[in-house]
Amino acid sequence: MLDAADLPDDVAALKAMLIAAKARETGKDAQIARKDERIELLEKLVSAFKQAAFGRKSEKADPDQFDLAAGRPGNGHGNNPCRGGSRCSSWEQGH
């Protein structure tokens, strides 16, 4: 922090100090803007990599996939040709 005793009494010197401070501030603002643009670009790249690796958010799993993973041949909701009739295996009738 500047102290009043540290400042020059000359108006021209004070103006020069203000101009220099403003120039440093402008330089820092430009640097921050460049870094913000870089961050935005990197966030877009991360998002694209995630989508490429894991797929879209809107993808939904087929419920029958869970039956197949559990070892059951179907859930009886349209894709199972056996609906409890005489053609059914003992697995499908009893489980």
C-alpha positions as CSV (number, residue, x, y, z in Angstrom):
1,M,0.0,0.0,0.0
2,L,1.3,3.4,-0.9
3,D,1.7,5.9,1.8
4,A,1.2,9.6,1.2
5,A,4.8,10.2,2.3
6,D,6.0,7.8,-0.5
7,L,4.3,9.8,-3.3
8,P,6.1,12.6,-5.1
9,D,4.8,16.2,-4.7
10,D,5.3,16.9,-8.4
11,V,2.0,16.6,-10.4
12,A,3.8,15.4,-13.5
13,A,5.4,12.6,-11.6
14,L,2.1,11.6,-10.0
15,K,0.5,11.6,-13.5
16,A,3.3,9.4,-14.8
17,M,2.8,6.9,-11.9
18,L,-1.0,6.8,-12.6
19,I,-0.4,6.2,-16.3
20,A,2.1,3.4,-15.6
21,A,-0.3,1.8,-13.1
22,K,-3.1,1.9,-15.6
23,A,-0.9,0.3,-18.3
24,R,0.0,-2.5,-15.9
25,E,-3.7,-3.0,-15.1
26,T,-4.7,-3.1,-18.8
27,G,-1.9,-5.6,-19.4
28,K,-3.2,-7.8,-16.6
29,D,-6.8,-7.5,-17.9
30,A,-5.7,-8.7,-21.3
31,Q,-3.8,-11.6,-19.8
32,I,-6.8,-12.6,-17.7
33,A,-9.0,-12.4,-20.9
34,R,-6.6,-14.7,-22.7
35,K,-6.5,-17.1,-19.9
36,D,-10.4,-17.1,-19.7
37,E,-10.5,-17.9,-23.4
38,R,-8.0,-20.7,-22.9
39,I,-10.0,-22.2,-20.0
40,E,-13.2,-22.1,-22.1
41,L,-11.5,-23.9,-24.9
42,L,-10.1,-26.5,-22.6
43,E,-13.5,-27.0,-21.0
44,K,-15.0,-27.6,-24.4
45,L,-12.2,-30.1,-25.2
46,V,-12.8,-32.0,-22.0
47,S,-16.6,-32.1,-22.7
48,A,-15.9,-33.5,-26.2
49,F,-13.5,-36.1,-24.8
50,K,-16.1,-37.2,-22.2
51,Q,-18.8,-37.5,-24.9
52,A,-16.4,-39.5,-27.1
53,A,-15.5,-41.8,-24.2
54,F,-18.8,-42.2,-22.5
55,G,-21.5,-41.3,-25.1
56,R,-24.3,-38.8,-25.0
57,K,-26.2,-38.0,-21.9
58,S,-29.5,-38.8,-23.6
59,E,-28.6,-42.4,-24.2
60,K,-30.9,-44.7,-22.3
61,A,-30.3,-48.3,-21.6
62,D,-32.7,-50.9,-22.9
63,P,-34.5,-52.6,-20.0
64,D,-34.0,-56.0,-21.5
65,Q,-30.2,-55.5,-21.3
66,F,-30.6,-55.9,-17.5
67,D,-32.4,-59.2,-17.9
68,L,-29.8,-60.5,-20.2
69,A,-27.1,-59.5,-17.8
70,A,-28.9,-61.3,-15.0
71,G,-29.0,-64.5,-17.0
72,R,-32.8,-64.3,-17.8
73,P,-33.7,-64.8,-21.4
74,G,-36.4,-62.1,-21.5
75,N,-38.9,-60.2,-19.4
76,G,-42.0,-61.2,-21.3
77,H,-42.7,-57.6,-22.5
78,G,-42.6,-58.2,-26.3
79,N,-39.3,-59.8,-27.3
80,N,-39.7,-63.1,-25.5
81,P,-41.4,-65.7,-27.8
82,C,-42.4,-67.8,-24.8
83,R,-45.2,-66.4,-22.7
84,G,-45.8,-69.2,-20.3
85,G,-47.2,-71.7,-22.8
86,S,-46.3,-75.3,-23.5
87,R,-43.3,-74.2,-25.7
88,C,-41.5,-72.6,-22.7
89,S,-38.5,-74.2,-21.1
90,S,-38.5,-75.1,-17.5
91,W,-36.2,-72.1,-16.8
92,E,-38.8,-69.6,-18.2
93,Q,-41.8,-71.3,-16.5
94,G,-40.2,-71.8,-13.1
95,H,-38.0,-68.7,-12.7
